[in-house]
Amino acid sequence: MAQADQIISNDTGANVRADINDNIAALFSLSSGSSAPSTTTAYMLWADTNAGSLKIRNGADSDWIVLGPDLTAANLALAPTASPTFTGNVVIPNGAVGTAGLQFTGDADTGFYRVAANQVGITAGGTLSHSFTNTHSIAAVPVQLPDGTAAAPSLTNTGDTDTGIFFGASNEVSFSTGGTERVQVDNNGLTIKTQKGIRLNDSDDSNYVEIRSPGTVSANVTLTLPSSDGDADQFLKTDGSGNLSFANVSTPAGVPTGSVFALATTTVPSGYLECDGSAVSRTTYSDLFTAISTTFGSGDGSTTFNIPNLQGEFIRGWDNSRGIDSSRTFGSFQDEAFKSHTHTYDRTTAPSSGQDQAGSGSGDAVTISSNNTGSQGGDETRPRNVALMYVIKT
């Protein structure tokens, strides 16, 4: 170790030689010592044996700059220009999206930079493409994956490489489990493969309701749900083309408006009215008004119309030109009647004495009197019957 004051004093030959030797020793030993040289010059070297580092004086000759952190290590523990190996922390500047802190030669706007605290960004061409935080990563541009297959999806889980997402065709995304495609999403919608079901769990996930297709179908079936949720006690019906709608349980599909039924109950079901002759709204019951119009009464003449009054009445089939009940108008009322008829009987009256009526003689007179048998029966003529309630489909 040697340090010198960088001065050759004007002295005797031996002293001059000693000064020269001291300065040469300091030069060759890089002014090594445990403390800094007392005399310094800009850009002079100092082997700091206390810190174990090589230092150089700055251009202003005001401070020391560390050149090599370890005097005993190869290459002074500095990274070589080719294939360096680091054993400590590498500190780079924060950089920015347009000037990466860790960049590539000749491409300063592509690389890594510090976006914010605990967030590292990747910039490409001066545009943030992806960033990473201590909890998640954020893609600022689309992430492209290989197509993959059902057995080897392009996006998988660690240790489960045959389960994940793959792209079987253009405009198609598929999901596989155990190497088998289960769900496919394309322009037509979502397809559940191989008769797998859709399970809807209950609130505590203890049980579920599953919907699935039958084992075999002869042709594609599409069911289109109605646009509303219907009313209480209604059910879903199809129009035969897959269009579903809600209907009343008491109104079987295909029952035409205006149909009349006899019910063994006093409760009028939804979708029907009792045939009591009421005047009802032409707007509320527009379908029924279209069907029967004012056949059974015009109501108030503008906003209402009458439905048939079948309370206490028997229904008779409309003759419709058959000739049994001719001259009847459809929907007309017919009062009670007996069919015209006669009764015949035989009576023989003998004289009390004398000859017969063809001869002559005398005898007692025969008196014939008329007697009333009295009133018999009720206040109407009817067959045996059971009282039920007639209703009409609205």
C-alpha positions as CSV (number, residue, x, y, z in Angstrom):
1,M,0.0,0.0,0.0
2,A,1.4,3.4,-0.9
3,Q,0.2,6.9,-1.1
4,A,2.1,10.1,-2.0
5,D,1.6,13.8,-2.2
6,Q,2.4,13.9,-5.9
7,I,5.3,16.3,-5.3
8,I,9.1,15.8,-5.9
9,S,10.7,18.2,-3.5
10,N,13.9,20.0,-4.4
11,D,16.3,18.2,-2.1
12,T,19.4,16.0,-2.0
13,G,19.7,13.2,-4.4
14,A,18.7,10.6,-1.9
15,N,15.6,12.5,-0.8
16,V,14.6,13.2,-4.4
17,R,14.9,9.6,-5.2
18,A,12.8,8.7,-2.2
19,D,10.1,11.1,-3.3
20,I,10.2,9.6,-6.8
21,N,9.9,6.1,-5.5
22,D,7.0,7.0,-3.2
23,N,5.1,8.6,-6.1
24,I,5.8,5.7,-8.4
25,A,4.7,3.3,-5.6
26,A,1.5,5.2,-5.1
27,L,0.9,5.2,-8.9
28,F,1.4,1.5,-9.3
29,S,-0.6,0.6,-6.1
30,L,-3.5,2.8,-7.1
31,S,-2.9,5.0,-4.0
32,S,-4.1,2.0,-2.0
33,G,-4.9,2.5,1.6
34,S,-7.6,2.4,4.2
35,S,-8.2,6.1,4.0
36,A,-8.4,8.4,1.1
37,P,-5.1,10.1,-0.1
38,S,-4.6,13.5,1.4
39,T,-3.6,14.9,-2.0
40,T,-6.0,14.3,-4.8
41,T,-6.3,15.0,-8.5
42,A,-9.3,14.7,-10.8
43,Y,-9.7,11.2,-12.2
44,M,-7.0,9.6,-10.0
45,L,-7.6,6.0,-8.8
46,W,-7.7,4.9,-5.2
47,A,-7.9,1.3,-4.0
48,D,-9.9,1.7,-0.8
49,T,-8.7,-1.3,1.3
50,N,-11.1,-0.5,4.0
51,A,-14.2,-0.7,1.8
52,G,-12.5,-3.2,-0.5
53,S,-13.5,-1.2,-3.6
54,L,-11.8,0.6,-6.4
55,K,-12.7,4.3,-6.7
56,I,-12.0,7.2,-9.1
57,R,-12.0,10.9,-8.3
58,N,-14.7,12.8,-10.1
59,G,-13.9,15.5,-12.7
60,A,-14.4,18.3,-10.2
61,D,-11.9,16.6,-7.8
62,S,-14.6,16.9,-5.1
63,D,-15.7,13.3,-4.5
64,W,-14.9,9.6,-5.1
65,I,-16.9,7.4,-7.5
66,V,-16.9,3.6,-7.0
67,L,-15.7,1.8,-10.1
68,G,-15.6,-1.7,-8.8
69,P,-17.3,-2.9,-5.6
70,D,-14.9,-5.7,-4.8
71,L,-11.1,-5.6,-5.1
72,T,-10.9,-9.3,-4.5
73,A,-13.5,-10.5,-7.0
74,A,-13.0,-11.3,-10.6
75,N,-13.6,-8.3,-12.8
76,L,-14.0,-6.3,-9.6
77,A,-17.5,-7.9,-9.3
78,L,-18.6,-5.9,-12.3
79,A,-20.8,-7.6,-15.0
80,P,-19.0,-8.4,-18.1
81,T,-20.4,-7.2,-21.4
82,A,-21.2,-10.7,-22.5
83,S,-23.4,-13.1,-20.5
84,P,-23.1,-11.4,-17.2
85,T,-24.1,-13.1,-14.0
86,F,-25.6,-11.0,-11.1
87,T,-25.5,-12.1,-7.5
88,G,-27.1,-8.9,-6.1
89,N,-29.9,-6.5,-6.9
90,V,-29.8,-4.8,-10.3
91,V,-31.2,-1.2,-10.0
92,I,-32.5,0.4,-13.2
93,P,-34.0,3.9,-13.6
94,N,-37.8,4.2,-13.5
95,G,-38.1,5.2,-17.2
96,A,-41.4,6.1,-18.9
97,V,-43.7,4.7,-21.5
98,G,-41.7,6.5,-24.2
99,T,-38.3,5.9,-22.7
100,A,-38.1,2.5,-21.0
101,G,-35.9,2.1,-17.9
102,L,-34.7,-1.3,-19.3
103,Q,-34.5,-1.0,-23.0
104,F,-32.9,-2.4,-26.1
105,T,-30.1,-0.9,-28.1
106,G,-31.5,1.4,-30.7
107,D,-35.1,1.0,-29.5
108,A,-35.5,3.2,-26.4
109,D,-39.3,3.2,-26.4
110,T,-39.5,-0.6,-26.1
111,G,-38.8,-2.4,-22.9
112,F,-39.7,-2.2,-19.2
113,Y,-40.5,0.8,-17.0
114,R,-42.0,1.7,-13.6
115,V,-45.7,2.7,-14.1
116,A,-46.3,3.5,-10.4
117,A,-45.6,2.1,-7.0
118,N,-45.6,-1.7,-7.2
119,Q,-46.4,-1.7,-10.9
120,V,-44.2,-2.7,-13.8
121,G,-45.1,-1.8,-17.4
122,I,-44.1,-3.2,-20.7
123,T,-43.9,-0.6,-23.5
124,A,-43.7,-1.4,-27.2
125,G,-43.2,1.5,-29.6
126,G,-44.0,3.9,-26.8
127,T,-47.4,2.3,-26.0
128,L,-48.2,0.5,-22.8
129,S,-49.2,-3.0,-23.7
130,H,-49.2,-4.8,-20.4
131,S,-48.6,-4.1,-16.7
132,F,-48.1,-6.1,-13.6
133,T,-48.9,-5.3,-10.0
134,N,-48.5,-7.3,-6.8
135,T,-52.1,-8.6,-7.1
136,H,-52.8,-8.9,-10.8
137,S,-51.8,-8.2,-14.4
138,I,-53.5,-5.8,-16.8
139,A,-53.5,-6.2,-20.6
140,A,-53.8,-2.9,-22.4
141,V,-53.9,-4.6,-25.8
142,P,-55.5,-7.9,-27.0
143,V,-53.8,-11.0,-25.8
144,Q,-53.3,-13.6,-28.6
145,L,-53.2,-17.3,-27.8
146,P,-52.5,-20.3,-30.0
147,D,-55.6,-22.2,-31.3
148,G,-55.0,-25.3,-29.1
149,T,-57.2,-28.4,-29.1
150,A,-59.6,-30.1,-26.7
151,A,-56.8,-32.3,-25.5
152,A,-54.3,-29.5,-25.3
153,P,-56.1,-26.2,-24.8
154,S,-54.2,-22.9,-25.4
155,L,-55.2,-21.5,-22.0
156,T,-54.8,-24.1,-19.2
157,N,-54.3,-24.5,-15.5
158,T,-51.1,-25.6,-13.9
159,G,-51.0,-29.3,-13.5
160,D,-54.2,-29.8,-15.6
161,T,-53.1,-29.2,-19.1
162,D,-56.1,-31.0,-20.8
163,T,-58.6,-28.6,-19.2
164,G,-59.1,-25.0,-20.4
165,I,-60.0,-22.9,-23.4
166,F,-59.2,-23.5,-27.1
167,F,-60.2,-22.2,-30.5
168,G,-61.5,-24.9,-32.7
169,A,-62.4,-22.7,-35.7
170,S,-62.8,-19.1,-36.8
171,N,-65.3,-17.2,-34.6
172,E,-65.5,-20.1,-32.2
173,V,-64.4,-20.5,-28.6
174,S,-64.6,-23.8,-26.8
175,F,-64.1,-25.2,-23.3
176,S,-62.7,-28.6,-22.5
177,T,-62.4,-30.7,-19.4
178,G,-60.3,-33.9,-19.2
179,G,-59.4,-33.5,-22.9
180,T,-63.1,-33.5,-24.1
181,E,-64.9,-30.5,-25.5
182,R,-67.9,-29.6,-23.3
183,V,-69.1,-26.1,-24.3
184,Q,-68.8,-24.2,-27.6
185,V,-69.6,-20.5,-28.2
186,D,-69.9,-19.3,-31.8
187,N,-72.1,-16.9,-33.8
188,N,-75.1,-19.1,-33.2
189,G,-74.8,-18.9,-29.4
190,L,-73.8,-21.3,-26.7
191,T,-73.8,-25.1,-27.3
192,I,-73.6,-27.7,-24.5
193,K,-71.9,-30.8,-26.0
194,T,-72.6,-34.5,-25.6
195,Q,-75.9,-34.2,-23.8
196,K,-74.4,-32.4,-20.8
197,G,-76.8,-30.4,-18.7
198,I,-77.1,-26.9,-17.2
199,R,-77.3,-27.1,-13.4
200,L,-79.1,-24.5,-11.3
201,N,-78.1,-24.9,-7.7
202,D,-80.2,-24.0,-4.7
203,S,-79.3,-21.3,-2.2
204,D,-76.8,-23.5,-0.2
205,D,-75.6,-25.5,-3.2
206,S,-76.8,-28.7,-1.6
207,N,-79.1,-29.7,-4.6
208,Y,-79.7,-28.5,-8.1
209,V,-82.2,-28.5,-11.0
210,E,-80.6,-29.8,-14.3
211,I,-81.9,-29.1,-17.8
212,R,-80.6,-31.3,-20.6
213,S,-81.6,-32.5,-24.1
214,P,-82.9,-36.0,-24.8
215,G,-80.5,-38.7,-25.8
216,T,-81.5,-38.6,-29.4
217,V,-83.4,-36.0,-31.5
218,S,-84.3,-36.5,-35.1
219,A,-84.0,-32.8,-36.0
220,N,-82.9,-29.5,-34.4
221,V,-85.4,-28.0,-31.9
222,T,-85.5,-24.3,-31.0
223,L,-87.7,-23.0,-28.2
224,T,-88.3,-19.3,-28.0
225,L,-89.4,-18.0,-24.6
226,P,-92.2,-15.5,-24.2
227,S,-91.4,-11.8,-23.6
228,S,-93.1,-11.7,-20.2
229,D,-93.6,-13.9,-17.2
230,G,-97.3,-14.5,-17.6
231,D,-99.9,-14.6,-14.9
232,A,-100.4,-16.8,-11.8
233,D,-101.4,-20.5,-12.5
234,Q,-100.6,-20.3,-16.2
235,F,-98.4,-22.7,-18.1
236,L,-96.1,-22.6,-21.1
237,K,-97.4,-23.9,-24.4
238,T,-95.9,-24.1,-27.9
239,D,-97.4,-23.0,-31.2
240,G,-95.9,-26.0,-32.9
241,S,-93.0,-24.0,-34.3
242,G,-91.1,-23.6,-31.0
243,N,-92.6,-20.3,-30.0
244,L,-93.6,-20.5,-26.3
245,S,-96.4,-18.5,-24.7
246,F,-98.3,-18.6,-21.4
247,A,-101.8,-20.0,-21.3
248,N,-104.3,-20.6,-18.5
249,V,-104.4,-24.1,-17.1
250,S,-108.2,-24.1,-17.6
251,T,-107.9,-23.0,-21.2
252,P,-106.6,-25.9,-23.2
253,A,-104.7,-25.0,-26.4
254,G,-107.1,-24.8,-29.4
255,V,-110.3,-23.9,-27.5
256,P,-111.9,-21.2,-29.7
257,T,-113.2,-18.0,-28.3
258,G,-117.0,-18.1,-27.9
259,S,-117.1,-21.8,-26.9
260,V,-119.6,-22.7,-24.3
261,F,-119.1,-25.4,-21.6
262,A,-121.2,-26.7,-18.7
263,L,-119.1,-26.7,-15.5
264,A,-119.8,-28.9,-12.4
265,T,-118.5,-26.0,-10.2
266,T,-119.8,-22.6,-9.2
267,T,-116.3,-21.0,-9.7
268,V,-115.8,-19.4,-13.1
269,P,-112.2,-20.2,-14.3
270,S,-109.8,-17.7,-15.7
271,G,-110.4,-17.0,-19.3
272,Y,-114.2,-17.6,-19.1
273,L,-117.4,-15.7,-18.1
274,E,-120.6,-17.1,-16.8
275,C,-123.4,-17.2,-19.4
276,D,-125.6,-14.8,-17.4
277,G,-126.5,-12.3,-20.1
278,S,-124.2,-9.6,-18.6
279,A,-123.2,-6.6,-20.7
280,V,-119.4,-6.6,-20.8
281,S,-116.7,-4.3,-22.3
282,R,-116.1,-4.5,-26.0
283,T,-112.5,-3.5,-25.4
284,T,-111.7,-5.8,-22.5
285,Y,-113.2,-8.7,-24.2
286,S,-112.4,-7.7,-27.8
287,D,-111.8,-11.3,-28.9
288,L,-115.2,-12.5,-27.7
289,F,-116.9,-9.4,-29.2
290,T,-115.3,-10.3,-32.5
291,A,-116.6,-13.8,-32.2
292,I,-120.2,-13.2,-31.1
293,S,-120.7,-9.5,-31.8
294,T,-124.2,-8.4,-30.7
295,T,-126.0,-11.7,-31.3
296,F,-127.1,-11.8,-27.7
297,G,-127.6,-8.1,-27.1
298,S,-125.8,-4.9,-28.0
299,G,-125.2,-3.7,-24.4
300,D,-125.2,0.0,-24.2
301,G,-124.9,0.2,-28.0
302,S,-121.3,1.5,-28.1
303,T,-118.9,0.3,-25.4
304,T,-120.5,-3.0,-24.2
305,F,-122.2,-6.1,-25.6
306,N,-124.2,-8.9,-24.1
307,I,-123.1,-12.5,-23.6
308,P,-125.7,-15.4,-23.7
309,N,-128.0,-15.8,-20.8
310,L,-128.2,-19.6,-20.2
311,Q,-129.2,-19.5,-16.6
312,G,-132.1,-22.0,-16.1
313,E,-132.2,-22.7,-19.9
314,F,-131.8,-25.8,-22.1
315,I,-129.7,-25.5,-25.2
316,R,-131.0,-26.6,-28.5
317,G,-128.9,-27.1,-31.6
318,W,-129.3,-24.5,-34.3
319,D,-131.4,-25.9,-37.2
320,N,-129.3,-24.1,-39.8
321,S,-131.7,-24.9,-42.6
322,R,-132.3,-28.5,-41.7
323,G,-136.0,-28.0,-41.4
324,I,-136.6,-29.5,-37.9
325,D,-136.7,-26.1,-36.1
326,S,-137.1,-23.9,-39.1
327,S,-137.3,-20.1,-39.2
328,R,-135.0,-19.8,-36.2
329,T,-132.4,-17.1,-36.0
330,F,-129.0,-18.2,-34.5
331,G,-128.9,-17.3,-30.8
332,S,-132.6,-16.5,-30.6
333,F,-134.8,-17.4,-27.6
334,Q,-137.7,-19.9,-27.9
335,D,-140.5,-20.1,-25.3
336,E,-142.0,-23.3,-24.0
337,A,-144.7,-25.1,-26.1
338,F,-146.7,-28.3,-26.6
339,K,-146.8,-29.9,-30.0
340,S,-150.4,-29.7,-31.3
341,H,-152.2,-33.1,-30.8
342,T,-155.7,-34.7,-30.1
343,H,-157.1,-37.4,-27.8
344,T,-159.8,-40.0,-28.9
345,Y,-161.9,-42.3,-26.8
346,D,-164.9,-44.7,-27.3
347,R,-168.2,-44.5,-25.1
348,T,-171.4,-46.7,-25.4
349,T,-174.6,-45.4,-23.7
350,A,-177.6,-47.9,-23.4
351,P,-181.2,-46.8,-22.9
352,S,-182.9,-47.6,-19.6
353,S,-185.8,-49.5,-21.2
354,G,-187.6,-50.2,-24.5
355,Q,-186.3,-50.8,-27.9
356,D,-182.9,-49.8,-29.2
357,Q,-182.3,-46.4,-30.6
358,A,-183.1,-47.4,-34.1
359,G,-186.7,-48.5,-33.2
360,S,-189.6,-46.9,-31.4
361,G,-190.7,-47.0,-27.8
362,S,-190.3,-45.1,-24.7
363,G,-187.9,-45.2,-21.8
364,D,-186.0,-43.1,-19.2
365,A,-183.7,-40.3,-20.5
366,V,-179.8,-40.8,-20.3
367,T,-178.0,-37.8,-18.9
368,I,-174.3,-37.3,-19.8
369,S,-172.4,-34.9,-17.6
370,S,-168.8,-33.3,-18.0
371,N,-166.5,-33.4,-15.0
372,N,-163.1,-31.6,-14.4
373,T,-160.3,-33.8,-13.2
374,G,-158.5,-30.9,-11.6
375,S,-155.0,-29.2,-12.2
376,Q,-152.1,-31.6,-12.4
377,G,-148.3,-31.0,-12.6
378,G,-146.0,-28.1,-11.9
379,D,-145.4,-24.6,-13.4
380,E,-143.4,-25.9,-16.5
381,T,-142.9,-28.9,-18.7
382,R,-139.4,-30.3,-18.4
383,P,-137.4,-33.6,-18.6
384,R,-135.3,-34.9,-15.8
385,N,-132.1,-32.7,-15.4
386,V,-129.1,-31.7,-13.4
387,A,-128.3,-28.0,-12.7
388,L,-124.8,-27.0,-14.0
389,M,-123.2,-23.6,-14.8
390,Y,-122.7,-22.6,-18.4
391,V,-119.6,-20.5,-19.2
392,I,-118.2,-18.9,-22.4
393,K,-114.6,-18.7,-23.5
394,T,-113.5,-15.1,-23.7
